[in-house]
Amino acid sequence: MTVPPTLVRAIGRWSLVATIVNSVVGSGIFGLPASVAGLVGAGSPLAVVLAGAGIFLIVLSFAEVASRYDDPGGPYLYVREAFGDLPGFQVGWLHVWTRLLSGAAVLNVLASYLALVVPAAGTPTGRVVAMVGGMALVTAVNIVGVRQASWTVNAFTVAKLLPLVLLIGVGLWSVRDDVLATQAVAAPDWTEAVLLLVFAYGGFESGILAAGETRDPKRDSAFALIVGMLAVTAIYSLVQLVVVGVLPHAAQDTAPVAAAIGVLLGDAGRTIGGVAVVISVYGWLTGFALVTPRLVFAMADRRELPRWLARVHPRFRTPDRAILANSAIALALGLGSSFTQVATLAAITRLLIFALTCAALIAFRRRSARSAGFTLPGGPAIAVAGIVFSGWLLSTRNLAQGWGLLALMAAGFVVRALVRRVGDGAAPIGPPASDTAR
């Protein structure tokens, strides 16, 4: 009897940290400081810290829940184990669409900023070529092997952080009170600023999808989440401080990080900032093609998505069909939409995932069915705080956005029912065992 190929465990602890950071730090940090400065002015660094503290409640809940499992699936797996198949499926379904919509949005950013470096990318044909070429390359890297994809994510994570570290290292010594005074806002809106920043902190929940290919996920997942998000919070807050401290009227600049580097280093700084956006976006796409297909793979393996998506490539031992499907759908969405159209729904779906994963921690504590590699002190209370925080954010959304979320969830139930009806009626297949890389 031929044993089917399995996923290979090749992602180490620090590679997982890099995956978490890469999943969060995308193109948003290069435009975020201007928007936040426009809402709360010189107080914007404090808003970054407050939002980071709120999201960290959710991160801590994720850390304990993730440390109970060594299978792929992330929040989909946790909620399914805590509350049953249907809630688990909905979280997985929404998570897939959160990632696909985010991928489509980032593809639009890639084309827009690449046009600043290569003007031909700004034409309709150039836009298509930029999106197709970028997605094709990251897809190929991920199909060839998880080791190569992991190394690529590591490299791009370092590359995207270099200009931010440069800005912080040079700019912290150049913050001026008179520049801070130019950021004054007549009517500060702290609520809107925190909401905007919480959305910018999203993505960490996707960095743990590849647990089936992590060497020691029960030990490393919590470490990677906590270290990665502390690093992101520090970077976001210091970048915000430098931008509002060296760039007068920062809210008026559409490329605030590049402009701030330009103030510090001259015209070359703007060029560095522009290139950094392209690197950051491409690095995010590499991580997107690494982690999202693992969720598709896990759901297909349980007959909640078409079973053919659960194939493992016989040579490369990667979920090649899930990778191809993920890239193709994101590319189609990106080519047919704008950044604004797809980003809003992605943010809303993420909030429900946050709340249900926090609730899963409470359910697991009551059962004590699985041992946790990381036990969060005061876990249930922190999880409740995370649920309240997510619920508050959801309550700020308008009625049309709420109906959009419900429609997407209804579509998921239809897809699941159709897949199970055309299946062979066999019992769901659990996740395959994974080999440890030597």
C-alpha distance (Angstrom), angle and dihedral (degrees) to the residues before:
residue distance angle dihedral
M1 . . .
T2 3.80 . .
V3 3.80 113.4 .
P4 3.84 110.4 -137.7
P5 3.80 116.0 -121.0
T6 3.79 116.7 -96.7
L7 3.78 135.5 -153.4
V8 3.78 115.0 -85.6
R9 3.81 122.2 -127.7
A10 3.81 103.3 -130.3
I11 3.83 106.4 133.6
G12 3.79 112.7 102.7
R13 3.80 129.8 -157.5
W14 3.80 97.6 -91.7
S15 3.79 92.3 40.7
L16 3.81 86.9 56.6
V17 3.82 89.7 50.4
A18 3.81 88.0 52.3
T19 3.80 90.1 49.5
I20 3.82 91.0 52.8
V21 3.82 92.6 48.4
N22 3.79 91.7 44.9
S23 3.81 91.3 50.0
V24 3.82 91.2 55.6
V25 3.80 105.7 32.9
G26 3.77 104.6 67.1
S27 3.77 134.9 133.1
G28 3.82 91.7 -50.5
I29 3.79 95.5 80.8
F30 3.80 90.0 61.6
G31 3.80 92.8 59.4
L32 3.79 101.7 23.4
P33 3.84 99.7 83.7
A34 3.80 92.7 62.9
S35 3.80 94.3 51.2
V36 3.80 94.1 47.6
A37 3.81 92.0 45.2
G38 3.79 88.6 53.6
L39 3.81 90.4 55.8
V40 3.82 103.5 42.8
G41 3.82 106.0 5.7
A42 3.79 118.1 -154.8
G43 3.80 89.8 1.0
S44 3.81 90.5 66.7
P45 3.84 95.3 102.2
L46 3.81 88.0 59.2
A47 3.81 89.9 50.1
V48 3.81 88.9 54.3
V49 3.80 90.6 53.4
L50 3.83 93.1 46.5
A51 3.79 92.4 50.4
G52 3.79 90.0 46.6
A53 3.80 90.5 52.4
G54 3.81 90.9 51.7
I55 3.78 94.4 48.9
F56 3.80 90.7 44.8
L57 3.83 88.9 67.0
I58 3.78 87.2 62.4
V59 3.81 92.7 43.1
L60 3.82 90.9 55.1
S61 3.80 90.7 51.9
F62 3.80 89.7 49.8
A63 3.81 89.6 49.7
E64 3.81 94.5 59.6
V65 3.78 95.3 40.9
A66 3.81 92.9 47.4
S67 3.81 91.5 50.5
R68 3.81 90.0 64.8
Y69 3.83 94.8 65.0
D70 3.78 140.5 56.9
D71 3.81 96.0 -177.2
P72 3.83 126.5 97.6
G73 3.81 120.0 -104.5
G74 3.81 108.2 79.3
P75 3.83 115.2 -158.5
Y76 3.81 90.3 0.3
L77 3.80 90.4 61.4
Y78 3.82 94.6 42.5
V79 3.81 96.3 50.8
R80 3.79 92.9 42.2
E81 3.80 90.8 53.9
A82 3.82 92.1 44.6
F83 3.81 102.0 43.3
G84 3.80 108.9 11.7
D85 3.76 141.2 -96.2
L86 3.82 100.9 -56.2
P87 3.83 98.6 50.9
G88 3.80 88.7 41.9
F89 3.77 91.6 51.8
Q90 3.80 92.2 50.4
V91 3.80 91.9 51.9
G92 3.80 90.2 48.4
W93 3.80 92.0 46.5
L94 3.80 92.9 48.7
H95 3.78 91.1 44.6
V96 3.80 91.3 53.4
W97 3.79 90.2 51.4
T98 3.79 92.8 44.1
R99 3.79 88.3 57.1
L100 3.81 95.3 42.1
L101 3.80 91.9 50.0
S102 3.78 91.1 46.0
G103 3.79 90.4 49.3
A104 3.80 90.3 51.7
A105 3.80 90.9 50.1
V106 3.80 92.7 49.3
L107 3.81 91.5 49.3
N108 3.80 87.8 58.6
V109 3.80 89.8 50.7
L110 3.80 90.5 49.4
A111 3.81 92.1 54.5
S112 3.81 93.4 45.2
Y113 3.80 96.8 50.2
L114 3.78 95.2 38.5
A115 3.80 85.9 60.9
L116 3.81 88.5 64.5
V117 3.80 89.5 59.7
V118 3.83 99.2 30.5
P119 3.83 107.9 28.1
A120 3.82 92.4 -162.8
A121 3.81 88.5 69.4
G122 3.81 87.8 67.9
T123 3.82 93.1 68.7
P124 3.84 120.9 88.8
T125 3.80 91.2 -109.0
G126 3.80 92.0 43.3
R127 3.80 90.3 52.0
V128 3.80 91.0 55.6
V129 3.80 92.5 45.6
A130 3.82 91.8 48.9
M131 3.80 93.1 50.4
V132 3.80 96.0 43.2
G133 3.80 93.6 43.9
G134 3.79 94.5 47.2
M135 3.79 94.2 47.7
A136 3.81 93.3 43.8
L137 3.79 91.8 54.8
V138 3.81 96.9 49.4
T139 3.81 90.0 44.7
A140 3.80 92.2 53.8
V141 3.81 92.2 48.3
N142 3.79 91.4 52.5
I143 3.80 95.9 46.1
V144 3.81 92.6 51.0
G145 3.78 91.7 60.6
V146 3.79 147.7 -43.7
R147 3.82 91.6 -118.6
Q148 3.80 91.3 58.5
A149 3.80 91.6 44.6
S150 3.80 91.5 48.3
W151 3.80 92.3 50.4
T152 3.80 90.2 47.1
V153 3.81 91.6 51.8
N154 3.81 89.3 49.5
A155 3.80 91.5 51.3
F156 3.79 94.9 47.8
T157 3.80 92.3 44.8
V158 3.81 89.3 57.0
A159 3.82 91.8 43.1
K160 3.79 94.6 50.9
L161 3.81 92.4 47.6
L162 3.82 95.5 50.2
P163 3.85 96.9 77.9
L164 3.80 90.2 44.3
V165 3.80 91.4 50.4
L166 3.81 88.3 46.7
L167 3.80 90.6 52.3
I168 3.80 91.9 48.6
G169 3.81 95.2 43.5
V170 3.80 94.9 50.3
G171 3.78 99.7 29.6
L172 3.80 101.6 50.8
W173 3.81 88.7 70.9
S174 3.81 91.4 50.0
V175 3.82 102.0 52.6
R176 3.81 108.5 129.3
D177 3.78 131.6 -163.4
D178 3.80 93.0 -139.4
V179 3.83 90.7 55.6
L180 3.80 90.8 48.5
A181 3.80 87.9 53.7
T182 3.82 90.4 59.9
Q183 3.82 90.2 62.8
A184 3.83 93.6 68.8
V185 3.84 114.5 141.9
A186 3.82 121.1 -157.0
A187 3.83 95.1 -144.4
P188 3.82 112.7 16.1
D189 3.80 114.8 -149.7
W190 3.80 106.3 -156.5
T191 3.80 95.2 169.9
E192 3.79 93.5 56.8
A193 3.81 90.9 44.5
V194 3.81 92.7 53.8
L195 3.80 91.0 46.6
L196 3.78 91.3 51.9
L197 3.80 91.7 48.0
V198 3.79 94.3 47.9
F199 3.78 89.0 57.1
A200 3.81 88.8 50.7
Y201 3.82 89.9 54.4
G202 3.81 91.9 56.3
G203 3.78 123.3 110.3
F204 3.80 101.9 66.3
E205 3.80 89.9 102.1
S206 3.80 88.6 63.9
G207 3.79 95.5 51.0
I208 3.82 91.2 72.4
L209 3.80 96.2 52.9
A210 3.81 92.1 97.6
A211 3.82 95.5 63.9
G212 3.80 89.7 128.0
E213 3.81 88.1 65.5
T214 3.81 97.4 41.0
R215 3.80 115.6 103.3
D216 3.81 96.3 -133.4
P217 3.81 108.8 4.8
K218 3.81 96.6 168.7
R219 3.79 89.7 58.8
D220 3.79 100.9 31.6
S221 3.83 105.2 40.6
A222 3.81 96.0 70.7
F223 3.81 91.8 42.6
A224 3.81 92.1 50.4
L225 3.81 93.9 47.1
I226 3.80 95.1 49.0
V227 3.81 97.6 41.1
G228 3.78 93.2 41.2
M229 3.80 95.6 50.3
L230 3.81 93.6 43.9
A231 3.80 87.4 54.3
V232 3.81 91.7 48.4
T233 3.82 92.2 49.6
A234 3.80 91.5 50.2
I235 3.80 92.3 48.4
Y236 3.82 94.2 46.7
S237 3.81 94.6 48.4
L238 3.82 95.6 45.5
V239 3.80 93.0 46.0
Q240 3.80 89.4 50.9
L241 3.81 91.5 49.8
V242 3.79 93.4 50.3
V243 3.80 94.4 46.0
V244 3.81 95.1 51.9
G245 3.80 90.2 40.1
V246 3.82 99.1 53.0
L247 3.82 105.6 22.7
P248 3.82 114.2 69.7
H249 3.82 114.5 -137.5
A250 3.81 91.1 3.9
A251 3.81 93.0 178.9
Q252 3.80 89.8 69.3
D253 3.81 95.9 59.5
T254 3.81 119.4 87.0
A255 3.82 92.1 -159.2
P256 3.81 102.3 39.2
V257 3.80 99.0 164.4
A258 3.80 92.7 50.1
A259 3.81 89.9 44.8
A260 3.81 92.0 50.0
I261 3.80 91.7 50.1
G262 3.80 86.6 48.5
V263 3.83 90.6 55.7
L264 3.79 89.5 51.5
L265 3.81 101.1 38.7
G266 3.80 106.1 18.4
D267 3.81 128.5 -121.9
A268 3.79 92.0 -25.8
G269 3.79 87.1 64.2
R270 3.79 92.7 64.0
T271 3.78 90.5 51.6
I272 3.79 90.8 49.7
G273 3.80 89.4 51.0
G274 3.80 92.7 50.1
V275 3.79 93.3 50.0
A276 3.81 89.7 46.2
V277 3.80 91.0 59.6
V278 3.80 91.5 54.1
I279 3.81 91.3 47.7
S280 3.80 92.0 47.1
V281 3.78 93.9 49.7
Y282 3.79 93.5 46.6
G283 3.79 90.5 48.1
W284 3.81 90.2 52.4
L285 3.80 90.4 51.0
T286 3.81 90.2 52.4
G287 3.80 90.0 55.1
F288 3.81 90.1 44.1
A289 3.81 90.8 56.9
L290 3.81 89.7 46.9
V291 3.81 102.7 50.0
T292 3.83 108.8 26.0
P293 3.83 96.9 61.2
R294 3.82 88.8 56.4
L295 3.80 88.7 65.6
V296 3.80 91.6 47.1
F297 3.80 88.1 48.7
A298 3.82 92.9 51.1
M299 3.82 93.4 49.0
A300 3.80 93.5 46.1
D301 3.80 89.6 49.2
R302 3.82 87.6 60.3
R303 3.84 93.3 46.5
E304 3.80 94.3 -110.2
L305 3.79 91.5 116.2
P306 3.83 125.5 27.8
R307 3.81 108.3 -57.8
W308 3.82 94.5 -131.9
L309 3.81 88.2 71.0
A310 3.83 89.5 68.6
R311 3.80 95.1 69.1
V312 3.80 118.9 126.0
H313 3.82 114.5 -147.8
P314 3.83 107.6 -110.1
R315 3.81 93.7 -136.8
F316 3.81 107.0 28.8
R317 3.83 94.9 32.4
T318 3.77 93.1 -140.6
P319 3.84 128.0 125.4
D320 3.80 90.9 -101.3
R321 3.80 99.2 171.5
A322 3.81 92.2 48.3
I323 3.81 89.2 49.8
L324 3.81 92.5 50.3
A325 3.81 93.7 46.3
N326 3.80 92.2 47.2
S327 3.81 92.6 51.2
A328 3.80 94.6 44.3
I329 3.82 94.7 51.7
A330 3.80 94.1 44.9
L331 3.79 90.1 48.5
A332 3.81 92.2 50.3
L333 3.81 91.2 49.2
G334 3.79 91.1 47.4
L335 3.80 94.5 50.0
G336 3.81 91.9 48.8
S337 3.81 100.6 44.2
S338 3.77 147.1 43.5
F339 3.79 128.7 -115.9
T340 3.81 93.7 -105.0
Q341 3.79 95.1 49.9
V342 3.79 95.8 57.5
A343 3.81 101.7 31.2
T344 3.81 98.0 66.1
L345 3.81 97.6 56.1
A346 3.81 90.5 44.3
A347 3.80 89.9 58.0
I348 3.82 93.7 49.0
T349 3.81 95.3 49.6
R350 3.81 90.0 50.6
L351 3.82 92.5 59.4
L352 3.80 93.2 59.8
I353 3.80 90.1 50.3
F354 3.81 89.8 52.8
A355 3.80 93.6 51.5
L356 3.81 96.0 47.3
T357 3.80 93.5 47.5
C358 3.80 90.2 52.4
A359 3.81 88.0 50.6
A360 3.81 89.2 51.5
L361 3.81 90.0 61.6
I362 3.81 89.9 58.1
A363 3.81 91.2 48.3
F364 3.80 92.8 50.0
R365 3.79 92.5 49.1
R366 3.81 90.4 54.9
R367 3.78 93.2 50.5
S368 3.82 100.2 36.1
A369 3.80 86.0 -159.7
R370 3.81 97.2 143.6
S371 3.76 129.8 35.4
A372 3.78 116.1 -119.7
G373 3.78 123.5 -135.2
F374 3.80 87.1 -150.9
T375 3.82 123.5 33.5
L376 3.80 114.7 -160.9
P377 3.83 113.7 -140.7
G378 3.80 107.6 -123.4
G379 3.78 88.4 7.3
P380 3.83 100.3 164.0
A381 3.82 92.5 48.3
I382 3.80 91.7 49.0
A383 3.80 90.2 46.9
V384 3.82 90.7 52.8
A385 3.81 89.5 50.6
G386 3.81 88.7 51.7
I387 3.81 90.8 51.1
V388 3.80 91.6 50.0
F389 3.80 91.0 47.9
S390 3.82 91.9 51.1
G391 3.79 91.9 44.6
W392 3.78 91.2 52.3
L393 3.79 90.4 53.1
L394 3.81 92.0 48.1
S395 3.80 90.9 49.9
T396 3.81 89.9 61.5
R397 3.81 93.1 62.1
N398 3.81 120.4 101.2
L399 3.82 126.9 -114.2
A400 3.81 95.3 -102.5
Q401 3.80 91.1 55.1
G402 3.81 90.2 48.9
W403 3.79 91.7 53.5
G404 3.80 89.6 48.8
L405 3.80 90.2 56.3
L406 3.81 92.1 48.8
A407 3.82 91.7 49.0
L408 3.81 91.2 52.3
M409 3.80 91.2 49.8
A410 3.82 91.2 49.5
A411 3.80 90.2 51.6
G412 3.79 88.5 53.8
F413 3.80 92.8 56.6
V414 3.81 89.9 51.1
V415 3.80 92.5 50.9
R416 3.80 92.4 48.3
A417 3.80 92.5 49.4
L418 3.81 92.7 49.3
V419 3.80 93.3 48.0
R420 3.81 91.7 51.1
R421 3.80 92.9 45.2
V422 3.80 94.1 54.9
G423 3.82 92.1 42.4
D424 3.75 124.7 99.1
G425 3.80 93.9 -104.6
A426 3.78 93.8 -114.0
A427 3.76 120.7 144.4
P428 3.78 115.8 -88.1
I429 3.76 113.7 -85.9
G430 3.79 116.8 -127.0
P431 3.77 123.8 -133.5
P432 3.80 113.5 -70.2
A433 3.76 120.3 -111.7
S434 3.78 114.6 -99.6
D435 3.77 128.2 -138.0
T436 3.75 122.2 -126.7
A437 3.79 112.7 -119.3
R438 3.77 115.0 -117.0
